[in-house]
Amino acid sequence: MPNLPIYLDNAATTPVDLRVVDAMLPYLTAQFGNPASGTHVFGQAASRAVERAREHVAALINAQPAEIAWTSGATESNNLAIKGAAFANARRGKHMVTVATEHKATLDTMHWLETQGFAVTVLAPESNGLISLDNFSNSLRADTVLASVMLVNNEIGVIQNVAALGRICRERGVLFHVDAAQATGKLPIDLATLPIDLMSLTAHKTYGPKGIGALYVRNAPQVRIECQMHGGGHEHGLRSGTLATHQIVGIGECFRIAREEMATEVPRIRAQRDRLWDALRALDGVRLNGDLQQRVAHNLNISIANCDLPLAALTEVAISSASACIIGQASHVIAALGDVGSSETTAMVMRITVGRFNTDADIAFAARYLHDKIKTHRAVKQKAA
């Protein structure tokens, strides 16, 4: 196998933990039953595995297992939450609120709802990527039925104050949806105390398999949403389709591991991220995108002035400039930050995200490598000018 670059794009996807692989494998071979086939031992074993995984997912976010519905990932969860809440509550109002820095799975869903007669307010963040609570509160109207805000931004890593935003929504009778795809295993989530009605989750950002996610739907007070995928009425009528037992076991296991190891893993990753930042901030014209304090531990997003070095030229490290879900487009997140999104500061944008399997040696090498590559590129460019 050829030598691979150091992987520092964990916000795009994480490698699957081998413990998760081991938990999944039996459900691809001997324990292959359909969990809906309750008349024999194959289906019964699969059903038990599905419910055990539901318990693990619920435990990580301090919810009830009955509040967890399986989906194919956070994109489907966002669609189900937003469209489902919009249509279930359309008689009460047809106004929605979101933020310009949301994932495209939220923004595109909101824009589609506009074609169906809904009105959407898209809030601009402050220059640090955070939302003004006053602006958020003022955006809510008498006919607002749902607000949707990411807990952790997938590009700049800022952590929104969902506790305060949720309280505002609860006081105004507005449903509150949170996309937590980038948050699980990286910061504590307690849905027994947070005023959140709907939460989107996925496995592949938390060292689990791609293609499986979940939607939390609060039971008390009960949240009504309309299903968007019809068929056999699976998942209490919220999402039809044969359950992918092996994938569900995978999300359960990766969330179980995250719950057990988060307290020690997060400080180690934060220290590694900070060492990268210390090396890169020593260069002239380097600017951090997003608030440094209200930020998830693994994320470093920087703009580098006077540098147009293609990321593909960085053959020794694997990093990105934006969300993997944005194909061939500039980052709408960086553009939404106002002056941070000027042509000078975004000549080059790097999103560097550290993960569970990065070693201190990886970080030391990447810090030197990126520092030297940028410095050399600038020198060559200046000489050519």
C-alpha positions in Angstrom: 0.0 0.0 0.0 1.5 3.4 -1.0 2.3 5.9 1.7 -0.7 8.1 2.4 -0.8 11.7 3.4 -1.6 12.6 7.0 -5.3 12.8 7.3 -6.5 16.2 8.7 -10.0 16.4 7.1 -12.0 14.8 9.9 -14.9 17.3 9.5 -15.5 15.8 6.1 -15.6 12.3 7.4 -13.8 10.2 10.0 -12.2 6.8 9.6 -14.3 4.1 11.0 -13.0 2.9 14.4 -12.0 -0.8 14.1 -14.1 -1.5 17.2 -17.1 -0.3 15.3 -16.2 -2.5 12.3 -15.9 -5.5 14.6 -19.4 -4.8 16.1 -20.9 -4.5 12.6 -19.5 -7.5 10.9 -21.7 -10.2 12.5 -24.8 -8.4 11.1 -23.4 -8.8 7.6 -22.9 -12.5 7.9 -24.6 -14.9 10.4 -27.0 -12.4 12.0 -28.4 -11.1 8.7 -32.1 -11.1 9.7 -34.6 -8.3 9.0 -35.4 -6.6 12.3 -39.1 -6.4 11.3 -39.3 -10.2 11.0 -40.4 -11.0 14.6 -41.5 -14.6 14.0 -38.1 -16.2 14.1 -34.7 -15.9 15.8 -32.9 -14.2 12.9 -35.3 -11.2 13.0 -35.5 -11.2 16.8 -31.7 -11.0 17.1 -31.6 -8.1 14.6 -34.4 -6.3 16.4 -32.5 -6.6 19.7 -29.4 -5.2 18.1 -31.3 -2.2 16.6 -32.9 -1.4 20.0 -29.5 -1.7 21.8 -28.1 0.8 19.3 -31.0 3.1 19.9 -30.2 3.1 23.6 -26.5 3.9 22.9 -27.5 6.9 20.6 -30.0 8.2 23.2 -27.5 7.9 26.0 -24.9 10.1 24.3 -27.4 13.0 24.0 -29.3 12.1 27.2 -32.6 11.4 25.4 -35.1 8.6 25.6 -34.6 5.7 23.1 -38.2 6.1 21.9 -37.2 9.6 20.7 -34.6 8.3 18.2 -35.7 7.6 14.6 -33.2 6.1 12.1 -32.4 7.8 8.9 -29.7 7.5 6.2 -27.7 10.4 7.7 -27.8 14.0 8.8 -29.0 15.3 5.3 -32.1 13.1 5.5 -32.6 14.0 9.2 -32.5 17.7 8.3 -35.0 17.2 5.5 -37.3 15.1 7.7 -37.1 17.6 10.6 -37.6 20.8 8.5 -40.1 19.6 5.9 -41.9 17.4 8.4 -42.3 20.3 10.9 -43.2 22.7 8.2 -46.1 20.6 6.7 -47.3 19.3 10.1 -47.7 22.9 11.4 -48.6 24.8 8.2 -52.1 25.7 9.5 -50.4 27.6 12.4 -47.9 29.5 10.2 -45.6 29.2 7.2 -42.5 31.2 8.4 -39.1 29.6 9.1 -35.8 31.0 10.4 -32.3 29.8 9.7 -28.7 31.1 9.4 -26.6 31.9 6.3 -23.8 29.6 7.6 -25.9 26.5 7.9 -25.1 23.3 6.0 -26.6 23.1 2.5 -28.8 20.3 3.6 -30.6 22.9 5.7 -30.4 25.9 3.4 -31.4 24.0 0.2 -34.4 22.5 2.1 -35.5 25.9 3.3 -35.2 27.3 -0.2 -37.3 24.4 -1.6 -39.9 25.2 1.0 -40.1 28.7 -0.3 -41.3 27.3 -3.6 -44.1 25.6 -1.7 -45.4 28.8 -0.2 -43.3 29.1 2.9 -41.4 32.3 3.9 -37.8 31.9 5.2 -35.7 34.4 7.0 -31.9 33.7 6.7 -29.9 35.5 9.4 -26.4 36.8 8.9 -23.9 35.8 11.6 -21.6 38.2 13.4 -18.0 38.4 12.0 -17.0 35.7 14.5 -19.6 33.3 13.1 -21.9 33.4 16.1 -25.6 34.5 16.0 -26.8 37.6 17.8 -29.5 36.6 20.2 -31.3 39.9 19.7 -31.3 39.4 15.9 -32.5 35.9 16.3 -35.3 36.9 18.7 -36.4 39.8 16.4 -36.6 37.5 13.4 -39.3 35.3 15.0 -42.8 36.3 14.0 -46.3 35.3 15.0 -46.4 32.8 12.1 -43.0 31.3 12.7 -43.2 27.6 13.2 -39.6 26.5 13.1 -36.0 27.8 13.6 -33.0 25.7 12.5 -29.5 26.3 13.7 -26.4 24.1 13.7 -24.8 23.3 17.0 -21.3 23.2 15.6 -20.5 24.7 12.2 -19.1 22.2 9.8 -16.6 24.6 8.3 -15.5 27.1 10.9 -16.3 25.0 14.0 -18.0 27.6 16.0 -20.5 26.5 18.7 -23.8 28.3 18.7 -25.5 29.0 22.0 -28.4 26.6 21.4 -29.5 26.7 25.0 -30.3 30.5 24.7 -31.7 30.2 21.2 -33.9 27.3 22.3 -35.2 29.2 25.3 -36.2 32.1 23.0 -38.0 29.6 20.7 -39.8 27.9 23.6 -41.0 31.3 25.0 -42.4 32.1 21.6 -44.0 28.7 20.8 -41.5 28.0 17.9 -40.1 24.6 17.3 -36.3 24.5 17.4 -34.3 22.1 15.2 -30.5 21.7 15.7 -28.1 20.0 13.3 -25.6 18.3 15.6 -23.7 16.2 12.9 -20.4 17.9 13.8 -21.0 17.9 17.6 -21.4 14.3 18.7 -18.4 13.1 20.6 -16.9 16.5 20.7 -18.9 18.3 23.3 -21.6 17.2 25.8 -25.2 17.3 24.7 -28.0 17.0 27.3 -31.5 17.0 25.8 -33.1 16.5 29.1 -32.2 20.1 29.9 -31.7 21.8 26.5 -34.9 23.3 25.0 -34.4 21.5 21.6 -37.3 19.8 19.8 -35.5 18.1 16.9 -31.9 17.1 16.5 -30.1 15.6 13.4 -27.3 13.1 14.0 -24.9 11.1 11.8 -22.4 8.3 12.4 -19.6 9.1 9.9 -18.4 12.3 11.8 -18.0 10.2 14.9 -15.8 7.3 13.7 -18.8 5.3 12.4 -20.0 4.2 9.0 -21.4 6.4 6.3 -25.0 6.1 5.3 -26.6 6.0 8.7 -28.0 8.7 11.0 -30.8 9.5 13.3 -33.3 12.2 14.1 -34.2 13.0 17.7 -37.9 13.9 18.0 -38.9 15.2 21.4 -41.7 13.3 23.1 -42.5 15.7 26.0 -43.8 18.1 24.9 -44.6 15.9 21.9 -43.4 17.3 18.5 -45.5 16.5 15.5 -43.8 16.1 12.1 -45.0 14.5 8.9 -43.0 11.6 7.4 -41.3 12.3 4.1 -40.6 8.7 3.1 -43.7 6.5 2.8 -43.9 2.7 2.8 -44.3 0.2 5.6 -44.6 2.7 8.4 -41.3 1.9 10.1 -39.9 4.0 13.0 -43.3 4.8 14.4 -44.5 6.1 11.0 -41.7 8.6 10.7 -39.5 6.9 8.2 -40.4 3.8 6.2 -37.8 1.3 4.9 -36.1 -1.8 5.9 -33.6 -1.0 8.7 -29.9 -1.5 7.9 -29.1 -3.5 11.0 -25.3 -3.5 10.5 -25.2 0.3 9.9 -27.4 0.9 12.9 -25.2 -1.3 15.1 -22.3 0.9 13.8 -23.8 4.2 14.9 -24.7 2.7 18.2 -21.2 1.5 18.8 -19.5 4.7 17.7 -21.8 6.7 19.9 -21.1 4.3 22.8 -17.4 4.8 22.4 -17.7 8.5 22.1 -19.6 8.7 25.4 -17.0 6.7 27.2 -13.9 8.4 25.7 -14.9 12.0 25.1 -13.6 13.4 28.4 -10.0 12.3 27.6 -10.1 12.5 23.8 -11.3 16.1 23.5 -8.5 17.8 25.5 -5.8 15.8 23.6 -7.3 16.8 20.3 -7.6 20.5 21.4 -3.9 20.5 22.4 -2.9 19.2 18.9 -5.1 21.7 17.2 -3.6 24.5 19.2 -0.1 23.4 18.2 -1.0 23.7 14.6 -2.5 27.1 15.1 0.7 28.3 16.9 2.8 27.2 14.0 0.6 28.8 11.3 -0.3 32.0 13.1 3.5 32.9 13.1 3.1 33.6 9.4 2.1 37.1 8.2 -1.4 37.6 7.0 -3.0 34.5 8.6 -6.4 35.0 10.1 -8.6 32.7 12.1 -12.1 32.3 10.7 -14.7 32.0 13.5 -14.5 32.6 17.2 -11.5 30.9 18.9 -13.2 30.3 22.3 -16.7 29.2 21.2 -15.2 26.6 19.0 -15.1 22.8 18.8 -11.7 21.4 19.9 -10.7 19.8 16.6 -11.4 22.6 14.1 -8.9 25.1 12.7 -10.1 27.3 9.8 -7.8 30.0 8.5 -7.5 32.5 5.7 -4.1 33.2 4.3 -3.4 36.5 2.5 -1.2 36.7 -0.6 -1.3 32.9 -1.1 -3.0 31.0 -3.8 -1.3 27.6 -3.2 -3.6 24.9 -4.5 -4.6 22.4 -1.8 -3.9 19.6 -4.3 -0.2 20.6 -4.1 -0.1 19.7 -0.4 0.6 16.1 -1.1 1.8 15.2 2.4 -1.4 16.3 4.2 -5.1 15.8 3.5 -7.0 19.0 4.3 -9.9 20.9 2.6 -11.0 24.5 2.1 -14.8 24.0 2.6 -17.5 21.4 3.3 -17.2 18.2 1.3 -20.9 18.7 0.4 -20.1 21.8 -1.6 -18.9 20.7 -5.0 -17.0 23.2 -7.1 -18.3 26.2 -5.2 -16.7 28.8 -3.0 -17.6 28.6 0.7 -20.8 30.3 1.5 -19.8 30.1 5.2 -16.7 32.2 4.7 -18.5 34.7 2.5 -21.2 35.1 5.2 -18.6 36.3 7.7 -18.4 39.8 6.1 -15.0 41.4 6.1 -13.4 38.0 6.7 -14.7 37.0 3.4 -12.9 39.7 1.5 -10.9 38.8 -1.6 -7.6 39.6 0.3 -8.2 37.3 3.2 -9.7 34.4 1.3 -6.9 34.1 -1.3 -6.4 30.7 0.4 -8.7 29.0 3.0 -7.6 26.0 4.9 -10.0 23.9 7.0 -7.8 21.6 9.2 -9.6 19.2 11.4 -7.8 16.9 13.8 -9.1 13.4 14.7 -8.9 10.5 17.1 -6.2 8.7 15.2 -3.8 11.6 14.6 -0.6 11.3 16.6 1.6 14.0 18.1 4.2 13.2 15.4 1.5 13.7 12.7 0.8 17.2 14.1 4.5 18.1 14.4 5.1 17.1 10.8 2.0 18.8 9.5 2.8 22.1 11.3 6.3 22.2 9.8 5.1 21.1 6.4 2.3 23.6 6.1 4.3 26.5 7.5 7.2 25.8 5.0 4.9 25.2 2.0 3.1 28.5 2.5 6.4 30.4 3.1 8.1 28.9 0.1 5.1 29.5 -2.2 5.0 33.2 -1.1 8.7 33.6 -1.8 8.4 32.1 -5.3 5.4 34.2 -6.1 7.1 37.4 -4.9 10.2 36.6 -6.9 8.1 36.0 -10.0 6.4 39.4 -9.6 
